Amino acid sequence: MKRSKINQIIRDMERMIKEHRFELPPFAYWTAEEWQRIGHEYDEIRDNKLGWDITDFGLGRFDEVGFALFTIRNGNQKQPKRYPKPYAEKLLMLYEGQTASMHYHVNKMEDIINRGGNDVYIGVYNGAADRRMLDTDVTVYSDGRKEVVPAGTRVCLHPGQSITITPYLYHDFHAPKTGGAVLLGEVSMCNDDDSDNYYSDDSIGRFPKIEEDEKPYRLLCTEYPDAE
């Protein structure tokens, strides 16, 4: 992805967050220059990948398949004594007509909440430990309601509605082609994007390769400099 594209996406998401009257923590607005002066007192941000996260899933087609995310809080499964939080929270944005790739988690359970803007559709399949998608009915939990739906159903979440994603539940995201972007929330168990995302397609990756065509507007969560 080009840096200029990433910069524009972050600006767009900042505006949408403001429109929906959600306030981000101060580190959301630190510049690359400010990060050079940030010491070890903020290692929790570095170690737990808090902050901005833009991905095209390694496919190079962000406008079709991609996600913009901001991780507000998170624990660390690799360092549980140092970072004992068992929970995480994120904001996510999909542009109009955009999708995010089919995947499941082995360890994480999460709620996906439509925080405002457009509707969003969550496609669901049961998954097997060997990463197969199963053609079996799926039990869906949504805002206190238990429902059984056929494999491949796209569950529609209107603003304010949510769905619970359990381990081994394959899920993807679809924003309608009209109606604008959608802002989502995620409340979950501890998040590990390095080792707990299992995709239905082996060609899919989690973090993008970046072409530097302009200076960063905000650093991504994978780009923080080490503290001195």
N, C-alpha and C positions, 0 to 999 in steps of 0.2 A: 504494500500500500504506500502511496505517496504521503509524505509528511503533511503536505498542504491539505490533503483529503482528511487526514486524522484531525488536524487543527480545526477544520470546518465542522466536522462531526461533533467535536467537543463543544464548540461554540453553540451549535444547534441544541445540544442536550442541556447545556447550561440555561439557555433561554427557556426551554420547555420546563425544566425544573422550577425556574422562577415563576413561570406562568401558573404552575400548579401549587405555588406557595409552599414549596419544600425548601428548607435551608440546609445546605451542605456544610460540613465542618471546614475550619480554616485551611487545612492542608489541600483542599480541593483547588485552591486558587494560587498556590505557590508556583512561581516561575522556575525555569531551569536554573537561572542564576541564583535564586534563593535557595534551591536545593543544594547548591555547592556549599552553603554555610550551615546546613542542618546537621546537628550532631547526633551522638548516640542516644540522646533522650527520646528520639523519634524512631528508634530501631523497630518498634512494633509495626510502623507503617511499611518499612522496607521488608521485614521478614515475613509479613503476612499478606503482602501484595494488596494493601489498601490503596484506593485511588482509582485513576482512570484506566480503562481497559477497552480498547477498540479492536475488534477482530473481524477478519474476513474468512476465518476458518481455513486459511491457506489456499483458498480457491481463486483469489484475485478478482472476485465479482461482488464486491461489498454491496453495491446497490441492489443486488438480487438476494445475496446470502451473506448476512453479517449481523453484528450486534454492537451496540455501544453500552458500556457498563460503568458504574462507579461503585466500588466496594467501600462501604462506610465503616464496617467493623468485621473482625474475623478472629478466630483462634488459629492454632497451628498444631496439626496432628503430629508433625515431626518434632515439635518442641513443647509438649503439653505441660511440662513443669514451669517453663518460662512464660508460656501463653496459654493459660488454662481455659479460656473462653470456649464453651462447647457450641457456640452459635455464631452466625454471620448474618449480615444484612447488606443488600445491594439495591441499587436502582438500575434499571435497564431501559433502553429505548430502541424501538424498531421504527424505521421510516415506513411511510405508506407503501404497501406492496412488497415489503421486505420479508424474508424468512430467515430462520436460524436453524442450524443443522440438527438432525435427529441424533439423540444421544441418551445414555442413562448414566446414573451414578451407582456405585456399589455401596458406599458408606453414607452418603448424604441424603437426608430427607429434607424437602423444601416446600414452602408455600410460594406460589407465584400469584401476585396480586395486581390486578389492573388498577393503577393509580390515576389514570385519566387520559383524555384524548380519544383515540380511536378504540374500537373493539380489538381483541386479539383472539386467535384460534390456536389451541394447543392440541396437536395430534398425539395420540397415545397408542402404544403397543406394549404388551408384556414382553420382557426381554429374558433371555437365558444367560447363564454364566459364560457361555461360549460366544456371546454377543449376537446370537440369532434373534430376530424379531419373530414372535410367535403369533400365529393366527388363532388366538383364543380371546374370549371376552375379557374385558378390562374393568376392574372395579375402580371407580372414580369417586374421590371425596372432594366436595366443593361446598364451602361455606356451610358445613354441618350436614350436608346431604350426601348420602351414599347411593351410588347409581352404578349399574352394570351396563356397559356399552360395547358394541362390536369393535374388534381390532381395527385400528386406523381411523376411528372417529376423531373428528376435530371438535373439541369442546370450546364453545364460544364463551369468553369472559367479557362482559360489559364493564365499564368503569365501576370500580368498587367490588367486583366479584373476584374470587380466587379459586385456585385448585391446589391440592396437595399432591406432590410428586414423591412417591416412595422409591426406595432402592430397587433397581432393575426395571423400573418403568421407563421405557423409551418415550421420549417426548421431543417435539419440535415446536416452532413458533411461526405463525403466519399473521402478518398484518394485512387487512383488506387493501385493495388497490385504490380505494377512494376513502376519504375521511381523515387524512392526515396521519401524523405519527402517533404512536402510543407509548405512554410512560408506564413501566411496570416496576413493582417492588418484589424483592425476594427476601424472605425470612427463612433461615435454614439452620441446619446443623453446621458445624465447622466445615469450611469450604477448602478444597484442595484441587486447584485447576491443573496442577502438574501431573497428578496421578489418579484422579477420580472422575475423569470424563471418558466415556467409552462410546465411540461413534459407530454408526451403522456402516459407514464408508471409510475404508482404510486410508483414503487419500486426504481426509480431513485432519487439520491441525488446529491447535487452540490459539496460538499467538502468531501475529503476522510478521512477515519480513518488511522492513521499512526502507523506502527510497527517500533519501534526504534532499528534498527540493526547496525547503525553506526551514527556518528555525522553529523548534517546537514551541507551541503555545502553552501546553502543559506536558509534563513528562508522563509517560505511561507507567503503570505499576511495575513493569519489568525493566525500567530504565533508571531507577534512582542511583545516584552515585553513592559509594561507600562513605561512611563518616570517617573523619580523620581521628 
